[in-house]
Amino acid sequence: MGTSHTEGPAVSADAAPIHRYYSGRTWIEGAAEEQLDRVSDMAGVSHVAAFPDLHPGKYGPVGCAILADRIYPQLIGNDIGCGMSLYALDLPARKLRLERAARKLRALEGAWNGAAGERLAAPGLARDLHSHALGTIGGGNHFCELQVADAVSKSSLPAGLNLKQGDLVLLVHSGSRSLGMAVFGSVLDGFAGLDPEGLQGRAYLEAHGNAVRWASLNRLLIAERAAEGLRADLRLICVAPHNLI
C-alpha cells in the first residue's frame, strides 16, 4: 500500500527541500505530508528530513528532523526530551516468572516515593523540579517492557557488557512529563519562531536542556524501579532521545 496523499496548500518556490527516507510503498498519512510541506515553507527552515514513521502531530509532523536558524517550540511540543533507554538485566529469560514479573511491573503505574531531591541534584537540576512526576511513565504511547535479546552484535555493546542471546533487556519509553508541559506552556506566543540568541530563545533553550536531562533521569528511575521489582541488576546499553533540539 502506498502513500496516502491529498492536495494541500501550495508551497512557495523557496521552500526548503524535503528529503524523504521512505519509498512509495510506505504508508504515510496525507495529513502528515501536508504538515511536512508547511514546515518546509516556514521562515528560516533550510532542510527537512522525513522518516518511515512519519505521522501527523498537533502542530507539525512527527518522525522528522528539521534544520532551521530559529527555534520553533511547537515542533518539539510538550514532551521535550522524550526518548528510549535500553538496559541489560542480569536475569536470563529462562528464569523469568511471567505472572510474578507482571505483578511487580504493575507497581510502575503508581507514584515513585524515592529521594527525588537527591536524584535531581546529581545532574544539576533543582531538587524540587517537578519531583512529584519523577520516576513515572505517563500516558500515550509511553511504556516500560521486557524484551529478549534475539541476536547480539558484540561490536555495538558498551565495554564490559556481556550480553548474550536469550538475556533479558528492559526498554523504557518516556519523557519529561509535567515539566515539558510547563516549559511548552510558557512559550505559546513563540510559534512564529524564537531567535536562539534572543532573551526568550535563550530562556527556552535553558529550560529545554533541563527537560532533556530530567527525561533521561526519569527513564533511569523507571528502569531502576522495574529492576528492583524483578530482583535484577541493570546496566545501560544506550539512550536514544527522539524529541529535542
C-alpha positions as CSV (number, residue, x, y, z in Angstrom):
1,M,0.0,0.0,0.0
2,G,1.5,3.4,-1.0
3,T,1.5,6.9,0.4
4,S,-2.0,8.4,1.0
5,H,-1.9,12.0,-0.3
6,T,-4.4,14.7,-0.6
7,E,-4.0,18.0,-2.2
8,G,-2.8,20.6,0.3
9,P,-1.9,24.3,0.2
10,A,0.6,25.4,-2.4
11,V,4.2,25.6,-1.2
12,S,6.3,28.6,-2.2
13,A,9.1,28.3,-4.6
14,D,11.7,29.0,-1.9
15,A,10.5,26.3,0.4
16,A,13.2,24.1,1.9
17,P,13.9,20.7,0.3
18,I,12.3,17.7,1.9
19,H,14.5,14.5,2.0
20,R,12.2,11.5,2.3
21,Y,13.8,8.4,3.7
22,Y,10.9,6.1,2.7
23,S,9.7,4.5,-0.5
24,G,6.4,4.9,-2.3
25,R,5.3,1.6,-0.8
26,T,5.4,3.1,2.7
27,W,2.0,4.1,4.1
28,I,2.2,7.7,5.1
29,E,-0.9,9.7,6.0
30,G,-1.8,12.6,3.7
31,A,-2.1,14.9,6.7
32,A,1.5,14.2,7.7
33,E,2.7,15.0,4.2
34,E,0.7,18.3,4.2
35,Q,2.3,19.2,7.6
36,L,5.7,18.4,6.1
37,D,5.1,20.8,3.3
38,R,4.0,23.5,5.7
39,V,7.1,23.0,7.8
40,S,9.4,23.2,4.7
41,D,7.8,26.6,4.0
42,M,8.4,28.1,7.5
43,A,10.8,31.0,7.8
44,G,14.4,30.0,8.4
45,V,13.9,26.3,7.6
46,S,16.7,25.1,5.3
47,H,16.3,21.3,5.2
48,V,13.7,18.8,6.3
49,A,14.3,15.0,6.6
50,A,11.2,12.7,6.9
51,F,11.4,9.1,8.0
52,P,9.2,6.0,7.7
53,D,7.5,6.6,11.0
54,L,6.2,10.0,9.8
55,H,2.7,10.7,11.1
56,P,0.6,13.9,11.9
57,G,1.2,15.8,15.1
58,K,-0.8,18.5,16.8
59,Y,1.4,21.4,15.5
60,G,3.6,19.6,13.0
61,P,4.7,16.2,11.7
62,V,6.2,13.6,14.0
63,G,9.0,11.5,12.6
64,C,11.2,14.1,11.0
65,A,14.3,16.2,11.6
66,I,14.3,20.0,10.7
67,L,17.3,22.3,10.3
68,A,16.4,25.9,10.9
69,D,18.1,29.2,12.0
70,R,15.4,29.8,14.7
71,I,13.6,27.8,17.3
72,Y,10.0,26.6,16.8
73,P,8.9,25.2,20.2
74,Q,5.7,23.8,18.7
75,L,7.6,21.4,16.6
76,I,9.1,19.9,19.8
77,G,5.8,20.2,21.7
78,N,5.3,19.4,25.3
79,D,7.1,16.1,25.7
80,I,10.6,17.6,25.5
81,G,13.4,15.0,25.7
82,C,11.1,12.1,25.1
83,G,13.0,9.0,24.0
84,M,14.0,5.5,24.7
85,S,16.6,3.9,27.0
86,L,17.7,0.3,26.8
87,Y,19.1,-1.6,29.7
88,A,20.6,-5.1,30.1
89,L,19.4,-7.2,33.0
90,D,21.4,-9.8,34.8
91,L,18.4,-12.2,34.5
92,P,18.2,-14.9,31.8
93,A,14.8,-15.2,30.2
94,R,14.6,-18.8,31.2
95,K,14.5,-17.7,34.9
96,L,11.7,-15.2,34.4
97,R,8.4,-15.9,36.1
98,L,5.9,-14.0,33.9
99,E,3.0,-13.8,36.4
100,R,5.2,-12.5,39.2
101,A,7.0,-10.1,36.8
102,A,3.7,-8.7,35.6
103,R,2.6,-8.2,39.1
104,K,5.8,-6.4,40.1
105,L,5.8,-4.2,36.9
106,R,2.2,-3.0,37.6
107,A,3.7,-1.0,40.5
108,L,5.1,1.3,37.9
109,E,1.6,2.7,37.4
110,G,1.9,4.4,40.8
111,A,4.0,7.3,42.0
112,W,7.6,6.9,43.0
113,N,8.4,7.5,46.6
114,G,12.2,7.7,46.4
115,A,14.6,10.5,47.3
116,A,13.7,12.8,44.4
117,G,15.7,15.8,45.6
118,E,19.0,13.9,45.7
119,R,18.5,12.3,42.3
120,L,17.6,15.6,40.7
121,A,20.6,17.4,42.2
122,A,23.0,14.8,40.7
123,P,22.6,16.0,37.1
124,G,22.5,19.7,38.2
125,L,18.7,20.1,38.3
126,A,16.7,21.9,41.0
127,R,15.8,19.5,43.8
128,D,12.1,20.3,43.6
129,L,11.9,20.4,39.7
130,H,8.6,18.6,39.2
131,S,9.7,16.0,41.6
132,H,6.1,14.7,42.0
133,A,6.2,13.2,38.5
134,L,9.7,11.8,38.6
135,G,10.0,8.0,38.1
136,T,6.7,7.7,36.3
137,I,5.9,6.5,32.8
138,G,3.0,8.7,31.8
139,G,0.3,8.1,29.2
140,G,0.0,8.0,25.4
141,N,2.5,5.5,23.8
142,H,4.9,5.5,26.7
143,F,5.9,2.2,28.2
144,C,8.4,0.0,30.1
145,E,8.7,-3.5,28.7
146,L,10.8,-6.6,29.0
147,Q,12.4,-8.0,25.8
148,V,14.6,-10.9,25.0
149,A,17.8,-10.4,23.1
150,D,17.4,-12.4,19.9
151,A,20.8,-11.6,18.4
152,V,23.8,-9.7,19.8
153,S,26.4,-7.7,17.9
154,K,29.4,-7.6,20.3
155,S,30.9,-4.6,18.4
156,S,28.0,-2.4,19.3
157,L,27.9,-3.1,23.0
158,P,29.5,-0.9,25.7
159,A,32.8,-2.1,27.0
160,G,32.5,-4.8,29.6
161,L,28.8,-5.6,29.0
162,N,28.4,-9.3,28.5
163,L,25.0,-9.5,26.8
164,K,24.1,-12.9,25.3
165,Q,21.4,-14.3,23.1
166,G,18.4,-15.1,25.4
167,D,19.2,-12.5,28.0
168,L,16.5,-10.1,29.1
169,V,16.7,-6.4,28.3
170,L,14.4,-3.6,29.5
171,L,13.2,-0.9,27.2
172,V,11.8,2.4,28.6
173,H,10.0,5.0,26.5
174,S,9.0,8.1,28.4
175,G,9.7,11.9,28.5
176,S,9.7,15.0,30.6
177,R,6.1,14.6,31.9
178,S,4.6,17.7,33.6
179,L,7.9,19.6,33.3
180,G,7.8,19.5,29.5
181,M,4.2,20.6,29.5
182,A,5.2,23.6,31.7
183,V,8.1,24.6,29.5
184,F,6.0,24.4,26.4
185,G,3.1,26.3,28.0
186,S,5.5,29.2,28.8
187,V,6.3,29.9,25.1
188,L,2.9,29.6,23.4
189,D,3.5,33.1,21.9
190,G,6.6,31.8,20.1
191,F,5.0,30.0,17.2
192,A,6.5,32.4,14.7
193,G,10.0,31.3,15.8
194,L,12.4,32.4,18.5
195,D,15.8,33.9,18.0
196,P,18.2,31.4,19.7
197,E,20.4,34.4,20.7
198,G,17.4,36.4,22.0
199,L,16.2,36.6,25.6
200,Q,13.2,34.4,25.1
201,G,15.1,32.0,22.9
202,R,17.9,31.6,25.4
203,A,15.4,31.1,28.2
204,Y,13.7,28.4,26.2
205,L,16.9,26.6,25.4
206,E,17.9,26.5,29.1
207,A,14.5,25.1,30.1
208,H,14.6,22.7,27.2
209,G,18.0,21.4,28.3
210,N,16.7,20.9,31.8
211,A,13.7,19.0,30.5
212,V,16.0,16.7,28.4
213,R,18.1,15.9,31.4
214,W,15.0,15.4,33.5
215,A,13.6,13.0,30.9
216,S,16.8,10.9,30.8
217,L,16.8,10.7,34.6
218,N,13.1,9.7,34.6
219,R,13.8,6.8,32.3
220,L,16.6,5.6,34.5
221,L,14.4,5.7,37.6
222,I,11.7,3.8,35.8
223,A,14.2,1.2,34.9
224,E,15.5,1.0,38.5
225,R,12.0,0.5,39.8
226,A,11.4,-2.3,37.3
227,A,14.8,-4.0,38.1
228,E,14.1,-3.8,41.8
229,G,10.8,-5.5,41.3
230,L,12.4,-8.2,39.2
231,R,15.3,-8.6,41.7
232,A,17.8,-7.9,39.0
233,D,20.7,-5.5,38.4
234,L,20.8,-3.4,35.2
235,R,23.4,-1.8,33.0
236,L,22.7,0.9,30.4
237,I,23.1,-0.2,26.8
238,C,22.1,3.0,25.0
239,V,20.0,6.2,25.3
240,A,18.1,7.4,22.2
241,P,16.1,10.7,22.8
242,H,13.9,11.5,19.8
243,N,12.2,14.7,20.6
244,L,14.6,17.6,21.2
245,I,16.7,20.4,19.7
